[in-house]
Amino acid sequence: MSDTADTGSKPRGGVVCVIPARYASRRYPGKPLAMLRGATGEARSLIQRSWQAAQSVAGLDAVYVATDDDRIAEAARGFGAEVLMTSSDARNGTERCAEALEILGDVEMVVNLQGDAPLTPHWFLEELASGLRADSQAALATPILRCDGDTLAALKADRAAGRVGGTTAVADSKRRALYFSKEVVPFTAEAYAPEADTPVFHHVGVYAYRPWALRAYPHWPVGPLEMLEGLEQLRFLEAGHPVLCVEVEARGSKFWELNNPEDIPRIEAMMAEMGTV
């Protein structure tokens, strides 16, 4: 692993945001460099839009793009991002964040803003950090967003078409995660109005880790649930470490992750509706 960064100053004791990005995705190669048009018609890469989303988050001491790919690194430096060069051994974004933590040293908290979530509102990350500080037992925290009828219908349509779309989450009464799945859980046969609340929660692929948990993560075995679902956060549950689910509200914002090329028109339509440049 190359432990190089563009910055000579490394924050100590602060909250840092790491945006992990890899080029060699099996489902969508080159996804971080996919272009998305905003409300004005200007096209910017997915990784740039994710980085811009992080710039609006209060309480972050630094924001980095972590990648093993020179094409992504060059693009990130081109729009002003600080880059951490990590190895090609990282199997997911959490492992890449663990490598970034090795480079950065002592910090209070690492926030992982996945590079496929350019519509993530700033308050999702702010409430996530507050939630983790308030729960001393949790190894990490992650946001969940209650689906309205429209979002639930979109999730079900993806699965019916054989696409792996968004992830859903179920939690206990203390908002500790019970399970995450690429299937739509819990099952409900009820029909919901487009703007009506449903019992299904959309998992937002953002994480705030305690440093000890992030350092330990790459050394835990990949369990059968993580392997079957392809969801990195399940490793914490399979290792017996609590995951705090922080319920967030959209406040009128639209949210969707870019998982497949078919998601681009959907996200562009959302940006146009919200006036995102």
C-alpha positions as CSV (number, residue, x, y, z in Angstrom):
1,M,0.0,0.0,0.0
2,S,1.2,3.5,-0.9
3,D,0.7,5.8,2.1
4,T,0.9,9.0,0.1
5,A,-1.5,11.9,0.4
6,D,-1.7,15.3,-1.2
7,T,-1.8,17.1,2.1
8,G,1.2,17.7,4.4
9,S,-1.0,18.3,7.4
10,K,-2.8,15.4,9.0
11,P,-5.7,16.2,11.4
12,R,-5.3,14.9,14.9
13,G,-8.3,14.2,17.0
14,G,-10.8,15.5,14.4
15,V,-13.6,14.2,12.3
16,V,-12.4,13.3,8.8
17,C,-14.6,12.3,5.9
18,V,-13.2,9.7,3.5
19,I,-14.8,9.0,0.1
20,P,-13.6,5.6,-1.1
21,A,-13.6,5.1,-4.8
22,R,-12.5,2.3,-7.0
23,Y,-12.5,1.9,-10.8
24,A,-12.7,-1.9,-11.1
25,S,-16.3,-2.5,-10.0
26,R,-17.8,-5.7,-11.3
27,R,-21.3,-4.3,-11.7
28,Y,-20.3,-0.9,-13.0
29,P,-16.6,-0.5,-14.1
30,G,-15.5,3.2,-13.9
31,K,-18.5,4.3,-11.9
32,P,-16.8,7.1,-10.0
33,L,-16.1,8.8,-13.3
34,A,-19.6,8.5,-14.7
35,M,-21.0,11.9,-15.6
36,L,-24.1,13.3,-14.2
37,R,-25.9,16.4,-15.5
38,G,-27.3,18.9,-12.9
39,A,-30.2,21.3,-13.2
40,T,-28.2,23.7,-15.5
41,G,-27.1,20.8,-17.8
42,E,-23.5,20.9,-16.7
43,A,-22.0,17.4,-16.4
44,R,-19.8,16.6,-13.5
45,S,-18.4,13.2,-12.4
46,L,-20.0,11.1,-9.7
47,I,-16.9,11.4,-7.6
48,Q,-16.9,15.2,-7.9
49,R,-20.5,15.4,-7.0
50,S,-19.9,13.2,-3.9
51,W,-17.0,15.3,-2.9
52,Q,-19.1,18.5,-3.3
53,A,-21.8,16.9,-1.1
54,A,-19.1,16.5,1.7
55,Q,-18.1,20.1,1.4
56,S,-21.5,21.2,2.8
57,V,-21.2,19.1,6.0
58,A,-20.6,21.0,9.2
59,G,-18.1,19.7,11.7
60,L,-15.7,17.9,9.3
61,D,-12.0,18.7,9.8
62,A,-10.9,17.3,6.4
63,V,-12.3,15.5,3.3
64,Y,-10.3,13.0,1.3
65,V,-10.8,10.8,-1.7
66,A,-9.3,7.4,-1.1
67,T,-8.5,5.4,-4.2
68,D,-6.1,2.9,-5.8
69,D,-6.7,4.2,-9.3
70,D,-4.6,6.9,-11.0
71,R,-7.5,7.9,-13.2
72,I,-9.7,8.6,-10.3
73,A,-6.9,10.3,-8.4
74,E,-6.1,12.6,-11.3
75,A,-9.8,13.5,-11.7
76,A,-10.1,14.2,-8.0
77,R,-7.0,16.4,-7.9
78,G,-8.4,18.2,-10.9
79,F,-11.4,19.5,-9.0
80,G,-9.4,20.3,-5.8
81,A,-9.8,17.2,-3.7
82,E,-7.1,15.8,-1.4
83,V,-6.3,12.3,-2.3
84,L,-5.1,9.3,-0.3
85,M,-3.6,6.5,-2.4
86,T,-4.6,3.1,-1.0
87,S,-3.9,-0.4,-2.2
88,S,-5.9,-2.5,-4.6
89,D,-6.3,-5.1,-1.9
90,A,-9.3,-3.4,-0.3
91,R,-12.4,-5.5,-0.9
92,N,-14.9,-2.7,0.0
93,G,-15.2,0.9,1.0
94,T,-14.8,0.1,4.7
95,E,-11.5,-1.7,4.2
96,R,-10.3,1.3,2.0
97,C,-11.3,3.6,4.8
98,A,-9.3,1.4,7.2
99,E,-6.2,1.9,5.0
100,A,-6.9,5.6,4.9
101,L,-6.9,5.7,8.7
102,E,-3.5,4.0,8.7
103,I,-2.2,7.0,6.7
104,L,-4.0,9.7,8.7
105,G,-3.2,8.4,12.2
106,D,-5.1,9.4,15.3
107,V,-8.6,10.9,14.7
108,E,-11.8,11.1,16.7
109,M,-14.0,9.6,14.0
110,V,-14.0,8.5,10.3
111,V,-17.0,9.3,8.2
112,N,-17.3,7.1,5.1
113,L,-19.3,8.9,2.4
114,Q,-19.5,6.3,-0.4
115,G,-18.7,7.7,-3.8
116,D,-22.0,6.6,-5.3
117,A,-24.2,8.8,-3.1
118,P,-24.0,12.4,-4.5
119,L,-27.5,13.3,-3.2
120,T,-26.6,12.7,0.4
121,P,-27.9,15.8,2.4
122,H,-25.4,17.3,4.8
123,W,-27.6,16.8,7.8
124,F,-27.5,13.0,7.3
125,L,-23.7,13.1,8.1
126,E,-24.1,15.6,10.8
127,E,-26.8,13.6,12.6
128,L,-24.7,10.5,12.1
129,A,-21.7,11.9,13.9
130,S,-24.0,13.2,16.8
131,G,-25.6,9.8,17.1
132,L,-22.3,7.9,17.4
133,R,-21.1,10.3,20.0
134,A,-24.2,9.7,22.0
135,D,-24.0,5.9,21.9
136,S,-20.8,4.7,23.6
137,Q,-21.5,1.0,22.9
138,A,-21.9,1.3,19.1
139,A,-18.9,0.4,16.9
140,L,-20.3,2.5,14.1
141,A,-23.4,4.4,13.0
142,T,-25.3,4.5,9.7
143,P,-28.4,6.4,8.5
144,I,-31.7,4.9,7.7
145,L,-34.5,6.8,5.8
146,R,-38.1,5.7,6.0
147,C,-39.4,4.9,2.6
148,D,-42.5,6.7,1.2
149,G,-44.7,4.8,-1.2
150,D,-42.8,6.0,-4.3
151,T,-39.4,4.9,-3.0
152,L,-40.7,1.5,-1.9
153,A,-42.3,1.0,-5.3
154,A,-38.9,1.9,-7.0
155,L,-37.1,-0.6,-4.7
156,K,-39.6,-3.3,-5.6
157,A,-39.4,-2.5,-9.3
158,D,-35.6,-2.9,-9.3
159,R,-35.9,-6.3,-7.7
160,A,-38.7,-7.4,-10.1
161,A,-36.4,-6.4,-13.0
162,G,-33.5,-8.4,-11.5
163,R,-31.5,-5.3,-10.6
164,V,-29.7,-4.9,-7.3
165,G,-30.9,-1.5,-6.3
166,G,-31.0,0.1,-2.8
167,T,-30.4,-1.6,0.5
168,T,-33.0,-1.9,3.2
169,A,-32.5,-2.1,7.0
170,V,-34.3,-3.5,10.0
171,A,-33.5,-2.4,13.5
172,D,-34.7,-3.1,17.1
173,S,-36.5,-0.7,19.5
174,K,-33.1,0.9,20.4
175,R,-32.3,1.5,16.7
176,R,-29.6,-1.2,16.8
177,A,-29.4,-2.9,13.4
178,L,-30.9,-6.4,13.2
179,Y,-30.2,-6.9,9.5
180,F,-29.4,-5.2,6.2
181,S,-30.5,-6.7,2.8
182,K,-30.6,-6.0,-0.9
183,E,-34.0,-7.6,-0.8
184,V,-36.9,-5.4,0.4
185,V,-37.4,-6.2,4.1
186,P,-39.6,-6.4,6.0
187,F,-42.1,-7.9,3.6
188,T,-45.3,-5.9,3.1
189,A,-48.1,-6.7,0.6
190,E,-49.9,-3.4,1.3
191,A,-50.3,-0.8,-1.4
192,Y,-49.1,2.7,-0.2
193,A,-49.9,6.1,-1.6
194,P,-46.8,7.8,-3.2
195,E,-46.1,10.1,-0.3
196,A,-47.3,7.8,2.5
197,D,-45.0,6.4,5.1
198,T,-44.2,2.7,4.9
199,P,-42.6,0.3,7.4
200,V,-39.6,-0.1,5.1
201,F,-36.3,1.8,5.8
202,H,-33.9,2.6,3.0
203,H,-30.3,2.2,4.2
204,V,-28.2,5.2,3.3
205,G,-24.7,3.9,2.5
206,V,-22.8,6.3,4.8
207,Y,-21.0,5.3,8.0
208,A,-19.3,6.9,11.0
209,Y,-16.8,4.6,12.6
210,R,-15.0,4.5,15.9
211,P,-11.3,4.2,15.0
212,W,-10.8,1.0,17.0
213,A,-13.6,-0.7,15.1
214,L,-12.3,0.5,11.7
215,R,-8.8,-0.7,12.5
216,A,-10.1,-4.1,13.5
217,Y,-12.5,-4.6,10.6
218,P,-10.1,-5.9,8.0
219,H,-8.9,-8.6,10.4
220,W,-12.4,-10.1,11.0
221,P,-13.4,-13.0,8.7
222,V,-15.9,-12.4,6.0
223,G,-19.0,-14.2,7.2
224,P,-21.7,-16.0,5.1
225,L,-24.2,-13.2,5.3
226,E,-21.7,-10.6,4.1
227,M,-20.7,-12.9,1.3
228,L,-24.3,-13.7,0.2
229,E,-25.6,-10.1,0.4
230,G,-22.4,-8.3,-0.7
231,L,-22.9,-5.8,2.1
232,E,-19.8,-4.7,4.0
233,Q,-21.7,-3.5,7.2
234,L,-22.8,-7.1,7.9
235,R,-19.3,-8.0,8.9
236,F,-19.8,-5.9,12.1
237,L,-23.0,-7.7,12.9
238,E,-21.5,-11.1,12.2
239,A,-18.6,-10.2,14.5
240,G,-21.0,-9.3,17.3
241,H,-20.5,-5.5,17.3
242,P,-23.5,-3.1,17.6
243,V,-24.4,-1.0,14.6
244,L,-26.5,2.1,15.4
245,C,-29.1,3.1,12.9
246,V,-29.8,6.8,13.0
247,E,-33.2,7.6,11.5
248,V,-32.9,10.7,9.3
249,E,-35.5,12.8,7.4
250,A,-35.4,13.8,3.8
251,R,-36.8,17.3,4.5
252,G,-38.1,17.4,0.9
253,S,-34.8,16.3,-0.6
254,K,-34.6,13.4,-3.0
255,F,-32.2,10.5,-2.3
256,W,-31.0,7.7,-4.5
257,E,-27.6,5.9,-4.9
258,L,-26.0,5.2,-8.2
259,N,-25.7,1.4,-8.3
260,N,-26.4,0.7,-12.0
261,P,-26.2,2.7,-15.3
262,E,-30.0,2.8,-15.2
263,D,-29.8,5.0,-12.1
264,I,-28.3,7.9,-14.0
265,P,-31.5,9.3,-15.5
266,R,-33.3,8.9,-12.2
267,I,-30.6,10.8,-10.3
268,E,-30.4,13.5,-13.0
269,A,-34.2,14.0,-12.8
270,M,-33.9,14.3,-9.0
271,M,-31.1,16.9,-9.3
272,A,-33.2,18.8,-11.9
273,E,-36.2,18.8,-9.6
274,M,-34.1,20.0,-6.6
275,G,-32.2,22.6,-8.6
276,T,-28.9,20.9,-8.0
277,V,-26.3,22.6,-10.2
